[in-house]
Amino acid sequence: LKPIAMAVAGITLAGQAAAFELGVVAFQMSSETHARCANAVEARATELGWEAQILNSNGALQTHAEQLDNLIQKGVDAMILCMSKPVQFDAQFLAAKEAGIPVTTISSGASPHTMFDVTPNEYIMAAEAAIYTLGTINFEGNILAQRFESNTGARIRGAILDAVLVENPQVEIVGEHSMARTKSWQDDVRNGMSALILQNAGNFDAVWASFDGQALIIDDLLKEAGMEKGDVSLVSIDGGQEVYRRIKDPYSMMTATVAIPFEDMAASAVSMMKQIAVDGTPKDDLVPGPYLFIPATLVDKTNVDEFLNE
């Protein structure tokens, strides 16, 4: 009986030691939103007693692919990816699916090889930001636009801006820049928008940016150009403490953002993963379709105090 008891104890100890292993990959953690996403996933996974391995691809496509390959080869129990790119990494997503590793993404776009993407409704957010931007100039005047086409969400935001402008011909984009680089994106935005601000000095009333990281750089450029709050409006999407501070700052051009609840999205991604991968709940019982939508909120001077942690 003693060897049997020892064997049972060994199995129990092994079961305790074998914590659920979650691979977490953020595409570019120099971006606040990517970092918030990955850190919140790690925090929620840790609460569940899981082992979370956090990887940062530093905005490099090859690094992202290699990190996904390594996690698949390692045989992690599941993966959650922050701001990944399903089209570029279709092969890795398929390999994970074939290996039986469930994958959930956050703000990445859908893939036939993943369970679902946790995201705000980009179309609703984009419409809010675009219409708010036009409202700040009474739906008449000139704007500058900073785009980002290689991210699904940012691309949708730009497309909805264009759709809104079609119905509001009194507003014209007099200059726009599309961010092309991901690894050195800050320099890309700074160089592109600096030129546009100089070329269009005195000829624009508002600036629309596809995400807040761009807007923060643009805000600095506008201040360097001698502008003061009220000279132009600056509207973006994402949300974060630095943006909220600037909305309140009397010297900042930052006017509004549509705040994405990244922490709530991350917690939902982990909780859903537990229900599906650990508890055995069918995915379709929890999330119909390829998206789990989490509502976002427009933040401006009227409600910024509710979001500012100060």
Legacy VTK file of the C-alpha trace (Angstrom):
# vtk DataFile Version 3.0
C-alpha trace
ASCII
DATASET POLYDATA
POINTS 310 float
0.000 0.000 0.000
2.848 2.314 0.792
4.201 2.401 -2.839
0.634 3.043 -4.102
0.207 5.899 -1.645
3.522 7.336 -2.737
2.507 7.054 -6.370
-0.781 8.861 -5.708
1.105 11.575 -3.822
3.518 11.866 -6.729
0.676 12.296 -9.195
-0.880 14.957 -6.984
2.389 16.839 -6.666
2.949 16.607 -10.409
-0.548 17.954 -10.990
0.148 20.876 -8.702
3.453 21.601 -10.398
2.080 21.534 -13.923
0.510 24.997 -14.005
-1.376 26.079 -17.108
1.240 27.688 -19.367
0.146 30.767 -21.316
2.269 32.366 -24.019
1.648 36.110 -24.367
3.111 38.065 -27.270
2.790 41.844 -27.701
3.796 43.241 -31.068
5.362 46.512 -29.875
5.577 47.230 -26.146
7.066 50.689 -26.696
3.454 51.494 -27.544
1.567 52.075 -24.277
-1.507 50.187 -25.466
0.459 47.043 -26.361
2.175 47.129 -22.976
-1.092 47.696 -21.090
-2.621 44.754 -22.918
0.223 42.310 -22.217
0.671 43.391 -18.601
-3.049 43.049 -17.878
-3.117 39.574 -19.435
-0.177 38.579 -17.236
-1.843 39.981 -14.106
-5.105 38.118 -14.727
-3.298 34.869 -15.629
-1.215 35.113 -12.453
-4.408 35.494 -10.408
-5.535 32.158 -11.839
-2.254 30.511 -10.876
-1.097 30.238 -14.483
2.445 30.669 -15.732
2.489 33.522 -18.235
5.485 34.045 -20.506
5.465 37.616 -21.878
7.301 38.316 -25.137
7.816 41.643 -26.930
8.300 41.574 -30.703
9.586 45.181 -30.725
7.551 45.939 -33.839
9.498 43.467 -35.995
7.529 41.046 -38.159
10.304 38.447 -38.209
10.683 38.559 -34.430
6.930 38.141 -33.991
6.925 35.097 -36.277
9.898 33.545 -34.479
8.326 34.091 -31.060
5.088 32.436 -32.163
7.057 29.537 -33.676
9.005 29.084 -30.437
5.876 29.037 -28.280
4.262 26.480 -30.573
7.391 24.322 -30.527
7.542 24.638 -26.742
3.981 23.344 -26.565
2.392 26.015 -24.381
-1.184 25.309 -23.304
-2.586 28.450 -24.940
-1.575 31.801 -26.451
-2.972 35.325 -26.180
-1.580 37.816 -28.677
-1.770 41.594 -28.333
-2.084 43.614 -31.541
-0.888 40.776 -33.746
-1.412 40.578 -37.515
-3.463 37.564 -38.626
-2.792 38.037 -42.345
0.992 38.174 -41.990
1.110 35.300 -39.498
-1.486 32.987 -40.964
1.074 30.149 -41.123
1.863 30.451 -37.409
-1.811 30.634 -36.463
-2.516 27.529 -38.532
0.443 25.711 -36.954
-0.898 26.529 -33.472
-4.342 25.261 -34.422
-2.894 22.021 -35.803
-0.862 21.606 -32.601
-4.030 21.925 -30.548
-2.978 25.225 -28.963
-5.965 27.577 -28.574
-5.188 31.166 -29.593
-7.079 34.323 -28.695
-6.045 37.722 -30.008
-6.683 41.243 -28.726
-7.196 44.170 -31.125
-5.650 42.185 -33.947
-8.442 41.252 -36.346
-10.027 37.866 -36.953
-8.410 34.684 -38.253
-10.000 31.352 -39.203
-7.307 29.668 -37.086
-7.936 31.531 -33.804
-10.871 31.328 -31.427
-11.796 35.002 -31.515
-10.445 38.549 -31.326
-11.265 40.648 -28.248
-11.813 44.160 -29.518
-13.894 47.275 -29.265
-16.177 47.833 -32.232
-13.759 49.738 -34.443
-16.525 51.048 -36.683
-18.417 52.641 -33.784
-15.237 54.102 -32.252
-14.059 55.435 -35.592
-17.376 57.132 -36.255
-17.325 58.750 -32.800
-13.797 60.088 -33.264
-14.406 61.337 -36.804
-17.694 63.068 -36.013
-16.271 64.577 -32.818
-13.304 65.939 -34.799
-15.627 67.597 -37.299
-17.786 68.906 -34.480
-14.849 70.790 -32.985
-14.663 72.860 -36.192
-18.431 73.119 -36.710
-18.246 70.711 -39.647
-16.397 73.226 -41.791
-12.689 73.744 -42.440
-9.441 71.910 -43.064
-7.868 69.014 -41.202
-4.631 67.045 -41.158
-4.762 63.275 -40.841
-2.222 60.784 -39.509
-2.998 57.253 -40.673
-1.659 53.726 -40.126
-2.684 51.260 -42.801
-0.959 48.041 -41.726
-3.014 47.642 -38.543
-6.582 46.432 -39.056
-8.145 48.681 -36.421
-6.251 51.801 -37.470
-7.105 51.146 -41.111
-10.815 50.867 -40.283
-10.603 54.147 -38.378
-9.208 55.866 -41.460
-11.809 54.309 -43.737
-14.653 55.526 -41.516
-13.106 59.002 -41.398
-13.198 58.996 -45.198
-16.836 57.857 -45.185
-17.791 60.666 -42.802
-15.955 63.204 -44.969
-17.856 62.089 -48.068
-21.043 63.281 -46.386
-19.397 66.477 -45.139
-17.725 68.078 -48.174
-17.260 71.367 -46.278
-14.406 69.649 -44.440
-11.259 68.827 -46.412
-8.095 66.896 -45.609
-5.371 69.306 -46.725
-2.501 67.054 -45.675
-2.083 63.480 -44.528
0.702 61.115 -43.584
0.554 57.331 -43.409
2.844 55.711 -40.873
4.805 53.034 -42.716
7.312 51.772 -40.148
6.508 49.879 -36.973
9.907 49.473 -35.334
10.801 53.184 -35.562
7.229 54.436 -35.732
7.799 57.468 -33.528
10.407 58.903 -35.898
8.175 58.100 -38.861
5.255 60.058 -37.381
7.480 62.906 -36.202
9.115 63.375 -39.595
5.928 63.044 -41.614
3.714 65.268 -39.495
6.418 67.878 -38.883
6.572 68.465 -42.626
2.773 68.632 -42.937
2.409 71.091 -40.048
5.055 73.337 -41.618
3.580 73.119 -45.129
0.044 73.868 -43.926
0.804 76.478 -41.284
-2.301 78.584 -40.686
-4.348 76.420 -43.044
-5.763 73.684 -40.786
-8.235 73.695 -37.929
-7.982 70.165 -36.555
-5.788 67.085 -36.560
-7.125 63.520 -36.609
-4.770 60.676 -35.610
-5.468 56.968 -35.930
-4.126 56.178 -32.446
-3.037 58.088 -29.368
0.661 57.284 -29.620
0.695 59.281 -32.846
-1.367 62.058 -31.278
1.101 62.562 -28.413
3.917 63.142 -30.904
1.722 65.472 -32.961
0.770 67.409 -29.829
4.458 68.056 -29.134
4.989 69.183 -32.726
2.039 71.583 -32.565
3.415 73.118 -29.365
6.866 73.401 -30.960
5.196 75.251 -33.840
3.975 77.846 -31.340
0.343 76.770 -31.123
-1.760 77.056 -28.003
-4.803 75.186 -26.745
-7.797 76.187 -28.810
-5.806 77.026 -31.948
-6.524 73.576 -33.356
-8.245 70.470 -32.023
-6.494 67.107 -31.799
-8.570 63.918 -31.642
-7.504 60.293 -31.563
-8.417 56.825 -30.310
-7.050 54.456 -27.613
-7.046 56.145 -24.201
-4.375 56.217 -21.510
-3.199 58.293 -18.571
-0.832 60.482 -20.596
-3.592 61.371 -23.049
-6.009 62.130 -20.207
-3.418 64.388 -18.565
-2.991 66.274 -21.816
-6.730 66.701 -22.318
-6.675 68.600 -18.981
-3.361 70.357 -19.666
-3.981 74.039 -20.556
-0.927 73.990 -22.834
-1.802 70.852 -24.799
-3.763 70.631 -28.036
-5.120 67.187 -27.084
-8.900 67.501 -27.227
-10.467 64.046 -27.053
-9.878 60.333 -27.410
-12.081 57.279 -27.610
-10.853 55.216 -24.668
-10.450 51.486 -25.226
-10.681 49.463 -21.983
-7.531 47.402 -22.598
-7.444 46.031 -19.054
-11.058 44.845 -19.335
-10.324 43.312 -22.732
-7.268 41.483 -21.391
-9.186 40.173 -18.389
-11.994 38.983 -20.677
-9.510 37.236 -22.965
-7.990 35.302 -20.062
-11.344 34.491 -18.466
-12.746 33.226 -21.763
-9.583 31.187 -22.343
-10.051 29.541 -18.939
-13.678 28.689 -19.652
-12.849 27.206 -23.050
-9.389 25.641 -22.634
-9.632 24.574 -18.977
-13.330 24.212 -18.150
-14.305 22.806 -21.548
-17.082 25.265 -22.381
-17.730 25.319 -26.160
-16.430 28.545 -27.668
-19.670 29.251 -29.539
-21.606 29.177 -26.264
-19.545 32.156 -25.088
-18.618 34.109 -28.219
-20.798 33.900 -31.323
-18.663 34.687 -34.342
-15.034 35.802 -34.581
-15.226 38.855 -32.298
-15.858 39.562 -28.622
-16.799 43.251 -28.542
-15.996 45.386 -25.472
-17.496 48.926 -25.420
-15.277 52.035 -25.574
-15.972 55.560 -24.252
-15.287 58.985 -25.729
-13.245 61.071 -23.277
-12.925 64.859 -23.442
-12.793 67.716 -20.932
-16.344 66.962 -19.754
-15.547 63.511 -18.331
-11.753 63.177 -18.244
-11.635 63.367 -14.430
-13.476 60.035 -14.286
-10.583 58.378 -16.143
-7.575 60.226 -14.755
-5.785 58.368 -11.958
-4.583 61.382 -10.000
LINES 1 311
310 0 1 2 3 4 5 6 7 8 9 10 11 12 13 14 15 16 17 18 19 20 21 22 23 24 25 26 27 28 29 30 31 32 33 34 35 36 37 38 39 40 41 42 43 44 45 46 47 48 49 50 51 52 53 54 55 56 57 58 59 60 61 62 63 64 65 66 67 68 69 70 71 72 73 74 75 76 77 78 79 80 81 82 83 84 85 86 87 88 89 90 91 92 93 94 95 96 97 98 99 100 101 102 103 104 105 106 107 108 109 110 111 112 113 114 115 116 117 118 119 120 121 122 123 124 125 126 127 128 129 130 131 132 133 134 135 136 137 138 139 140 141 142 143 144 145 146 147 148 149 150 151 152 153 154 155 156 157 158 159 160 161 162 163 164 165 166 167 168 169 170 171 172 173 174 175 176 177 178 179 180 181 182 183 184 185 186 187 188 189 190 191 192 193 194 195 196 197 198 199 200 201 202 203 204 205 206 207 208 209 210 211 212 213 214 215 216 217 218 219 220 221 222 223 224 225 226 227 228 229 230 231 232 233 234 235 236 237 238 239 240 241 242 243 244 245 246 247 248 249 250 251 252 253 254 255 256 257 258 259 260 261 262 263 264 265 266 267 268 269 270 271 272 273 274 275 276 277 278 279 280 281 282 283 284 285 286 287 288 289 290 291 292 293 294 295 296 297 298 299 300 301 302 303 304 305 306 307 308 309
